[in-house]
């Protein structure tokens, strides 16, 4: 397995835009919680407590853009169904006999 140092990780993190940092943070939080399940002795460690404290600082919901509301009926009249829609096509007359 490849060895990665904290400075290498920090260097890569500084290159990411804020919306990608949120994804990285969520993944790190997930990994930390999985590790805690496997090794309960980590629950009292200072690094784990720091991670839990910093979660409250990141208010992700306020940083996400609001979804645009859809407007019903906006495409009304753009699609037209012709009266002969269900009639057989002339191109397939040979196959339909």
Secondary structure, 3 states (H helix, E strand, C coil): CCCCCHHHHHHHHCCCCHHHHHHHHHHHHHHHHHHHHHCHHHHHCHHHHHHHHHHHHCCHHHHCCCCCCCCCCCCCCCCCCCCCCCCCCHHHHHHHC
